[in-house]
Amino acid sequence: MFYNPDEGNIMLVDKPYGFTSFDVVGFLRKQLRISTGLKKIKIGHAGTLDPLATGLLIVCVGKMTKQAQVFQDLDKEYTGIITLGATTPSFDLETEIDKTYPYEHITPEQIDNVAKSFIGTIKQTPPIYSAVKVDGVRAYKFARNKEEVDIKYREVNISAFDITEVNLPDVHFRISCSKGTYIRSIANDFGTKLVSGGYVKSLRRTKIGNYDVKDAKTIEEYAKLINPDWSGSIRFKSKFISKKNN
């Protein structure tokens, strides 16, 4: 049996595009309930990954849920694409483009220099479309109700910001950072520093501490591991994907 009630388990999940972290946990909880016959299964993720991001999500089961904070505190690594010349309210493609800007003036040298300016401890304000709590309420709830909210800045550490390819308006990158860093905020600030706009076109979490997405399994693979007779299919249409950008 996959589930170890005495020690618990951790699952390295390669989260698919369009799933929330809670979608993943809910699906795996259901499979564990079927496998074990237990109605109550302690399970949770160790650090939210945006619905439109893919990559490494650590899921803790049983006694390992007590270690969730340990995993959350680890540094993270991301790869992805920042698109210059435009902004969106969510700083990614959850919402539609609201403003456009010129980007033809931007040179590869300027891009490299701006990337270097983020290295070290920086102050950043999380996106309003985020899970940050304001007076006990998730910020994204205010955003989706078109309500204004004051989100306080936070200090985060960026240990690496490498530009891996430039094909304007797209800039490919790799970032290593401390917990609590919002890559979407970096993308927005990145565009501003280049006297343009910027948003995250795609994002993938590749590492959490020493855990690598290369060692992760898909949720289908975990379903088969938990229930060897599982032969279902997973179809999911995210409510977070902007219709204009489908």
Salt bridges, closest charged atoms under 4 A:
ASP14 OD2 - ARG204 NH2 2.82
ASP50 OD2 - ARG184 NE 2.85
ASP73 OD1 - LYS179 NZ 2.82
GLU77 OE1 - ARG174 NH1 2.95
GLU94 OE2 - ARG144 NH2 2.81
ASP162 OD2 - ARG174 NH2 2.44
ASP170 OD2 - LYS201 NZ 2.91
